[in-house]
């Protein structure tokens, strides 16, 4: 399963970090960061994982819909 965060479109609301604090944190620049992820060629943060866990809730609650869970 792949979790994708389009970080360049993040507005820094913190909702993902609030519902999924073990996977998202607010960085010094005020934007959320997907912990343990790699940055792909388009600037998206990508994390390979076996379980979606709270990432689905983070994707649903994000007001700008920049988090995707791809199976």
Residue pairs with C-beta under 8 A, 6 or more apart in sequence:
1 48
1 49
1 50
1 51
1 52
1 69
1 70
1 71
2 46
2 47
2 48
2 49
2 69
2 70
3 23
3 34
3 37
3 46
3 47
3 49
3 52
3 55
3 67
3 68
3 69
3 70
4 44
4 45
4 46
4 67
4 68
4 70
5 16
5 32
5 33
5 34
5 37
5 44
5 45
5 46
5 47
5 66
5 67
6 43
6 44
6 66
6 67
6 68
7 31
7 32
7 33
7 34
7 43
7 44
7 45
7 66
8 43
8 44
9 64
9 66
10 31
10 32
10 64
10 66
11 63
11 64
12 26
12 30
12 31
12 32
13 62
13 63
14 26
14 32
15 58
15 61
15 62
15 63
16 23
16 24
16 32
16 58
16 61
16 62
16 67
17 24
17 25
17 26
17 32
19 54
19 57
19 58
19 61
20 53
20 54
20 55
20 57
20 58
22 35
22 54
23 34
23 35
23 36
23 47
23 53
23 54
23 55
23 58
24 32
24 33
24 34
24 35
24 58
25 32
25 33
25 35
26 32
26 33
27 33
33 45
34 45
34 46
34 47
34 67
35 47
36 47
37 45
37 46
37 47
38 45
38 46
38 47
39 45
39 46
40 46
49 55
52 69
52 71
55 67
55 69
56 69
58 67
59 65
59 67
59 68
59 69
